[in-house]
Amino acid sequence: MLRPLLIALVMLISALRARSIATEAPILTAPIVQGSGEETRPSYLKLANPRPPWHVGDVSVALGASAFLVIDAATDEVLIAKNAESEFPIASLTKLITALTLTERLAVDTHAAVIFSKNAVASFGGTLGFQEGEEFSTENLIKSMLIASDNDSAVALAEYAQGDEAAFTERMKEEARAIGLKHTKIANATGLDAEGSVSTARDIATAVRYLHSFQPNLFAMLGTRSEVIESRAGRGVQLLSTNSLLGSDARILAGKTGFTDEARGTLAVYAKEPESGGEVIAVILGSEDRFAEMGKLLDEVFMSYEWPSPHES
């Protein structure tokens, strides 16, 4: 009689333990499917049983940036922060949401031709010499926007997708709300200074984490140092990443930069600690030296935390 009871008890304990492990894991929401009305996203379990890193020293760094934040990429746990929930201009970090809106909410055909309008090539901050009437695939212009941070490409894509930039911006607002960016206010597709166009370090970290989890093609673009794209007529355009840490700092796997007079330097990166394999997302807003400050921020975090081995339970 005792043996069946013991077996049943062991099975019950195992089931309760499995349920506890599952509910402790962080939940991310899966990509939406284009449609009308309010979309709901099914729950998505990113890791079976992630564990946050633990302190091995005091975490403190003095930076001149207006705001910064580092989170553990696996668990979303905040490791260090300053003004992370305060709203600031974000400059071209806006293009992360532009890209997500194009590929997810509007599901544009990546092979479709985008024709540069007179308005698009007149955008402030266009650096690649695109000409009115030139045609490029949507995929190549998304690369141009994310790798080289080109504003002409962002405007051309917005016009292609929704007819004009203002209409596209409304779809960007929908996408920002859908992925949980609670304090992000968008005025255009480029991130150029505009009244009321702001976000937070917390929201940008959420966008990068979402993009890494659900849009691997976009994430790969953020980790590309150099690429040549071609127009439909065969003209090659060299794209060079605006993120100077790519290739110069082995910890940086991907990132996006921004700069305007009002926002100053902004930077979001996805980084990996070489020895432990711990992965973080770091965001800096309002910096006069974003690359040097990002290096200091990562130094402090990777020195002050240790990550569990993948084999630890």
Residue pairs with C-beta under 8 A, 6 or more apart in sequence:
21 48
21 49
22 45
22 48
24 49
25 45
25 46
25 47
25 48
25 49
25 50
26 46
26 47
26 50
26 74
26 75
26 76
27 43
27 44
27 45
27 46
28 44
28 46
28 209
28 210
28 213
28 214
29 41
29 42
29 43
29 44
29 179
29 180
30 41
30 42
30 43
30 44
30 214
31 41
31 104
31 214
31 215
32 39
32 41
32 104
32 105
32 178
33 39
34 105
34 106
34 107
39 178
41 178
44 213
46 74
46 213
47 74
49 313
50 74
50 75
51 75
51 308
51 312
52 72
52 74
52 75
52 77
53 72
53 77
53 79
53 276
53 278
53 305
53 306
53 307
53 308
54 305
54 306
55 304
55 305
56 304
56 305
56 306
57 303
57 304
58 304
59 79
59 80
59 300
59 301
59 304
59 305
60 300
61 80
61 296
61 297
61 300
63 82
63 284
63 287
63 293
63 296
63 297
64 287
64 288
64 289
64 293
65 82
65 284
65 285
65 286
65 287
65 290
65 293
66 83
66 86
66 88
66 264
66 285
66 286
66 287
67 82
67 83
67 84
67 86
67 88
67 200
67 201
67 283
67 284
67 285
67 286
68 80
68 81
68 82
68 83
68 84
68 201
68 282
68 283
68 284
68 285
68 293
68 297
69 78
69 80
69 81
69 82
69 84
69 201
69 202
69 205
69 282
69 283
70 78
70 79
70 80
70 81
70 280
70 281
70 282
70 283
70 297
70 298
70 301
71 77
71 78
71 79
71 205
71 209
71 280
71 281
72 79
72 278
72 279
72 280
72 307
73 209
73 212
73 270
73 279
73 280
73 281
74 279
76 209
78 84
79 280
79 301
79 304
79 305
80 297
80 300
80 301
80 304
81 201
83 201
84 200
84 201
84 202
84 205
84 283
85 183
85 200
85 201
85 202
86 200
87 183
87 185
87 198
87 199
87 200
88 198
88 199
88 200
88 201
88 263
88 285
88 286
89 193
89 197
89 198
89 260
89 262
89 263
89 266
89 285
89 286
90 191
90 197
90 198
90 199
90 204
90 258
90 263
90 266
90 285
91 191
91 192
91 193
91 258
91 259
91 260
91 263
91 266
92 149
92 151
92 190
92 191
92 242
92 256
92 257
92 258
92 259
92 260
92 266
93 191
93 199
93 204
93 256
93 257
93 258
93 266
93 268
94 186
94 188
94 189
94 190
94 191
94 197
94 199
94 258
95 145
95 146
95 149
95 154
95 189
95 190
95 191
95 256
95 258
96 146
96 204
96 207
96 208
96 211
96 256
96 268
97 172
97 175
97 176
97 181
97 184
97 186
97 207
98 145
98 154
98 157
98 158
98 172
98 189
98 190
99 142
99 145
99 146
99 211
99 215
99 218
99 221
100 175
100 179
100 207
100 210
100 211
100 215
100 218
101 161
101 168
101 171
101 172
101 174
101 175
102 108
102 138
102 142
102 157
102 161
103 110
103 142
103 215
103 217
103 218
104 175
104 214
104 215
105 171
105 174
105 175
105 178
106 161
106 162
106 171
108 138
108 157
108 160
108 161
109 138
110 137
110 138
110 139
110 142
111 137
111 138
111 139
112 137
112 138
112 160
113 135
113 136
113 137
113 232
114 135
114 136
114 137
114 138
114 141
114 156
114 157
114 160
115 133
115 134
115 135
115 156
115 160
116 130
116 131
116 132
116 133
116 134
116 135
116 136
116 152
116 156
117 132
117 156
117 159
118 132
119 155
119 159
120 130
120 132
120 152
120 155
120 156
120 159
121 130
121 131
121 132
121 152
123 151
123 152
123 154
123 155
123 190
124 151
124 192
125 149
125 150
125 151
125 152
125 190
125 192
126 150
126 151
126 152
126 153
127 148
127 150
127 151
128 144
128 148
128 150
128 152
128 153
128 237
128 239
129 237
130 136
130 150
130 152
130 153
130 156
130 237
134 231
134 232
134 233
134 235
135 231
135 232
135 233
136 144
136 229
136 230
136 231
136 232
137 232
138 157
138 160
140 229
140 230
141 153
141 156
141 157
142 153
142 157
142 218
142 221
143 221
143 224
143 227
143 229
143 239
144 150
144 153
144 229
144 237
144 239
145 153
145 154
145 157
146 218
146 221
146 222
146 256
147 221
147 222
147 224
147 226
147 227
147 239
147 240
147 241
147 242
148 239
148 240
148 241
148 242
149 242
149 256
149 257
149 258
151 190
151 192
154 189
154 190
155 165
155 189
155 190
157 168
157 189
158 164
158 165
158 168
158 169
158 189
159 165
159 168
161 168
161 171
162 168
162 170
162 171
165 188
165 189
168 189
169 186
169 187
169 188
169 189
172 186
172 189
173 186
176 184
176 186
176 203
179 206
179 207
179 210
180 206
180 210
181 199
181 203
181 206
181 207
182 203
183 198
183 199
183 200
183 202
183 203
184 198
184 199
184 200
184 203
185 196
185 197
185 198
185 199
186 197
187 194
187 195
187 196
187 197
188 194
188 197
191 197
191 258
191 260
191 263
192 260
193 260
193 261
193 262
193 263
201 283
201 284
201 285
204 268
204 283
204 285
205 268
205 281
205 282
205 283
207 268
208 256
208 268
208 270
208 281
208 283
209 281
211 218
211 219
211 222
212 219
212 254
212 270
212 281
219 254
219 270
220 254
222 243
222 254
222 255
222 256
222 270
223 246
223 253
223 254
223 255
223 270
224 239
224 241
224 246
225 240
225 241
225 246
225 247
226 238
226 239
226 240
226 241
227 238
227 239
228 236
228 237
228 238
228 239
229 236
229 237
229 239
230 236
230 237
231 237
242 257
243 252
243 255
243 256
243 257
243 267
243 269
244 291
245 252
245 255
245 269
245 291
245 294
245 295
246 252
246 254
246 255
249 271
249 295
249 298
250 274
251 271
251 272
251 273
251 274
251 298
251 302
252 269
252 270
252 271
253 269
253 270
253 271
253 272
253 279
254 269
254 270
255 267
255 268
255 269
255 270
256 267
256 268
257 265
257 266
257 267
257 290
258 265
258 266
258 267
259 265
259 266
263 285
263 286
264 286
264 287
264 288
265 284
265 286
265 287
265 288
265 289
265 290
266 283
266 284
266 285
266 286
266 287
266 290
267 283
267 284
267 287
267 290
267 291
267 294
268 281
268 282
268 283
268 284
269 281
269 282
269 294
269 298
270 279
270 280
270 281
271 279
271 280
271 281
271 282
271 298
272 278
272 279
272 280
273 279
273 280
273 302
273 307
276 306
276 307
276 309
277 307
277 310
278 302
278 305
278 306
278 307
280 298
280 301
282 294
282 297
282 298
282 301
284 290
284 293
284 294
284 297
287 293
